[in-house]
Amino acid sequence: MNRIDQRFQELKSAGRCALVPYVTAGHPQPDASVDILHAAVDAGADLLELGMPFSDVMADGPVIQNACAKALENGTHLDEVLDMVRKFRQRDTSTPLILMGYTNPIERRGNERFAREAAEAGVDALLIVDCPADEADELRGLLSKQGLHQIFLIAPTTNDKRLGHAARLAGGFVYYVSIKGVTGAASLDIDSLGPMVEKVRACVDLPVAVGFGIREPEQAAAVAQVADAVVIGSALVDRLDRCETTQSAVATVLDYLGPVRSAMDATASNQQATAAAR
């Protein structure tokens, strides 16, 4: 069983929502990335998203654009990213890890080769921003042969036809983009989120993760009431950008994600207590 499927089964049994932080490989320093991933798990992360640096991150805002630029300047390319995954797996064999990025570096390497090397390194899934479900048949087939899921983005503007196509092809979970725009670009409208997540759930027999625009513990807790997973990216990457040492990066991850996890767990406990009292 893929680690993602197993983790969501465990979370469902425990009545918990997944915390899924995103960090850019090689940012703020290449030698900090593996320690940052471990720190995220120590802070309560259930799954991890590791960004593959690319020069044209079209769906990302200034924070992640900057992080990718710095990572590339630091010499972080696909070989280095996969090596980080291998090093992470030396200590952690259970936390699901998703690579997030764009098609160009993968196609240059070769889709089949990349799928094989990603699986061998210990990756569990790919989220390729510019590879929607209706263009994913070849890559998805290669990933599936290696036991990897392909995760698709669902936006507020996704029509029913494309939503249905993604539902048929998606694996692991689907990622609902909670705002119109790039990462870090706007604040989250909590009130409109619930109905949209339910619309996705009606079409998709997979967990629904929500990301984009989530910055504060209170927002994460509110999202956790309606979603199966909360994804936090730009807010964490922005804090890491100011870290000059691995030690400060690790401390930043713990200090930021710890309260987020606590807020999400408090919400789950309150919901369980309310249900028990009925």
N, C-alpha and C positions, 0 to 999 in steps of 0.2 A: 504493500500500500504506500502511495505517495505520502510523504511527511505532512503535507498540507491537509490532506483528507483526514489523517489520523489526528492532527492537532485540533481541527474543527469539531471532530467527534468528541474529543476530550472536553473542549470548551462548552459544547452544548450540554454534555452530561453535568458539568459543573455550574451551568447557568451563567457563564461569563462571556463577555464580549472580548474579541481579540484586539490587542494593541499592536499596530504594525508601523514601526518607524522606518522612514526612508533616510538613507545617507548616501552621499556620493563617494564612490571608491576613489581613494587617493586624495581626499580632501578632509581636513586642511593640510595634512602631510601624509605621504604614502605609508609611512611606517606606523601611523596611528589607526589605520582603518580596521584592522583585525581586533585591536583592543576596544575600539568604539563599538563594534558589533557585539562583543562579549559584554560590554558595559550595558548595552541596550537590553540584552537578555537579563542581566542582573537587576535592571531597573523594572522589569516586568513585561518586556516585549514578548509576544507569543509567536510572531512571524517577523521576518526581516526583509526589507527591500534594499537592495544594493544597486545604486545607479552606475551604469557603464558610461563613463565620460564620452561626450561627443561634442563636436564644434557647433552643431546647429540644432539645439534642443528646442524645437518649435513649440512644444506644449508647456514649456517651463518659463517661469518669470525670471526677473533679474537675479534673485538669490541663487537659484540652481544653475542658471547660466554662468554666473560668476564662479560657483563651485566647480562646474565642469571645466571652465577655462583654467582655473588653478590646477586642477587635477591633471589636465593635459600638459600644462607647463611642468608639472612634477614628473612627467613621463609615465602616466598611468594609462595604459591601453589594454586591450583584451587579455593579453598574456598576463599582465599584472593583476587584472581583476580576477581571473580564474585562479591565480596563485593565492590571492587573498582568501578565496573560498576554501581552497585546500587547507590553508593554515587554520582557518576558522574551524573546519571539520576535525582537526586534530584534537580539539578540546570539546567540541559540541557536535554530537552526531544526531541530535533530535530536533533542534529548532529549524523549522522550514525557512528556506532562503530563496527569495525571488530576485532574479536579475531584471532590472528595468532599464530600457534604453530604446535605441532606434535601429532601423534596419540596415543602414549603410555599413557600419563596421562588421555586422554579422555576415552580410552578403559578400563583402570583400574577403572575409575569412573562408566563406563557403558554408552554406546552411547545414549541410550534413556533418561536416567536420565540427562546426560549432556546437551542434546539438550533442554530439558524442562527447566532446571535451567538457561541456557544461555538466553533463550527467556524471562523468567520471570525477569531476572536481567536487561534486556534492550539491549542485544546484537542484532545486525542486520545480521551478517554473520560470517562464519568461513572460514579461509584460513588455511588448514592443509597441510603443506609442503610435507609430505610423504604419502599423500592420493590423488594420481592422479585420473583423471576422470574414468579411466578404472578399478579402485578399489573402487569407491565411492558410488556404488548403495545403500548399506544399510544405510550408514551415511547420504547421501544426502536425502534419503526418510524420515528419522527421522527429519532432520533439516527442510525440507519442510513442514512437518506437524505442526511445530512450527512457521512457517512464516519466517524462516531464510534462507538466501542464502548460497550456498557453492561456494566459489571463487577458481578458479584454476589457477595455474601458467602455462604460456606458455613460453618455452625457445627457443633460436635461433635454437636448435637442435631438436625441436619437429617435428615429421613427420606429413604428411597430415592426416593420419588415426587418430592419437591421437589428433590432433588439431580439427578434425571434432567431435570426441567423446566429447571433452571438450566443444565444441560449443553447443552441444545438451544438456548438463547437467548443464552448468554454470548458475549462477544467479548473479545479481547485476552488475558485471563487470568482465573482465578477466585481469589478471596481467601478462604483458609481461616482462620477465626477460631480460634486455637489454644487459647483458654480459654473457659470459661463465665463470662460477666460482661461488664462494660464495659471500655473501654480503660484500661490502666494499673492494673487492679484486682488482678491476681494474678501469681504467678510461673509461668513456662512449664514444663510437664512434658515434657522432651525425650524421655523413654523411650517415651511413648505417641504421640508425634507421627508417627513414621515409618509405622506401620500406618494411621493415619487419612489421611495424605497419599496413600498408595497406594490406599486405598479411593476417594478423590476421583478420582485419576488413572484408575482403572478405568472411571469413568463420563464423564470429561471429556477431550476431545482438545485441551486447551489447557494452557499453563503454569499451575502452581499456586504462588501466593504465600502466604506464611504471615505473619500479624501478630498483634498483641496479646501483651503480656507479654515482649517482647524488649527488653532494656535494655543488656546488656553485650556486648563483642566476642566473648567465648567463646560466649555463647548464639547470637549471629548466625552464628558459624562452625558450630555444631552444627546449626542449622536449615538452613544452606546445604548440608549433606550429604544432605538428603532433599527439599528444596523447590527450585523454580526461581527463587524470589524471596523476599527477606527484607524485611518492612515494619517500619520503626521510626517510632513516632509520639510517644507520651507522654513517653518518656525525653528526646527531643530538644526537644520543646515545653517541658518543665519547665526545661531548661537555658536556653532562650531567654527564658523569663519573667523571668529575673534580669538580662537585658541592657538597658542603658539607652541604648545608642547603636548605630547600624548597624555601626560598626567592631567593637564587642564581640560583636554577634550573628554577624557573619561569622566572627570568630575562634572563637567557640563551635562553630559548625557544622563548621569545619575540624578543630578539636581533638577533637570527639566522633566524627564520621563517619569521619575518616581511619583511626583504629585499627580501627574496625568493618570497613571495606573491606579493610584489610590482613589481618585475621584470616580473613575469608571467602576471600580469595585464597590464603592459606597453606593452608587446608583443601583448596581445589581443586587446588593444586599437589601436595599430598601424595597425594590420590586418584589423580591422573594418574600420579605416580611409582609408586604401588603397582600400578596397572593395567599399566603398561609393564613392570614387573618380573615379572609373571606369565607 
